[in-house]
Amino acid sequence: MQIEDDVLAQDGLTLHEGGKSLIIACGALAREILALKELNGWDHLDLTCLPAIYHVHPEKITDAVEASVVKHRSVYAQIFIAYADCGTGSLLAAKCAELGVELIKGPHCYSFFEGNAAFEKISEDEFTAFYLTDFLVRQFDAFVIKPMGLDRHPELRDMYFGNYEKLVYQAQTEDAELTEKAKHCADRLGLRFERRFTGYGDLETALAQV
């Protein structure tokens, strides 16, 4: 299935094929969830993705997830939320508890891709690290450069990233071209580059239980 990142960023995705369970996810996770669905033969899972651009507008996530749950809950036996806290200040977790739906444990996708237990151990030593996933490498300009105004005012780079030391590319896939692009992202921010293959981490573990 051909998916355009620009569409996932601005519009999200709807893939309802008569499954019994629905995943409501961030558009930034669409490719990974579809890959896991195919890999594991999870034909019972349907997918709705909210616009990935909410990554930079986390105040929109909780209301959007609630609206999607209310819209779909009469159709599905089970609904699972493929978000972590994602900058909502625990509001999303509280709303999911109120709605009676589960979501992925962890503060954000960087944590559950790494594995929440592993990320907790390394995070104290990596507070000067800036993380990118496959999706964010592909959409670096739309999700990092433009929202921070660096396309218009590149001189702001040191103000935003002066306290960072390295860019950690959490790779979900083995893609040499994407790795080169991630290196270029690090260069643009003036940061040391590190690639860390995480695969799907706790995302796969969480979805396997649905």
Secondary structure, DSSP 8 states (H G I E B T S, - for coil): ----HHHHHHT-EEE-SS-SEEEEEEGGGHHHHHHHHHHHT-TTEEEEEE-GGGGG-GGGHHHHHHHHHHHHTTT-SEEEEE---TTSTTHHHHHHHHHT-EE--SSSHHHHHH-HHHHHHHHTT-TTEEEE-HHHHHTHIIIIITTTTTTT-GGGHHHHHTT--EEEEEESS--HHHHHHHHHHHHHHT-EEEEEE-TTHHHHHHHHT-
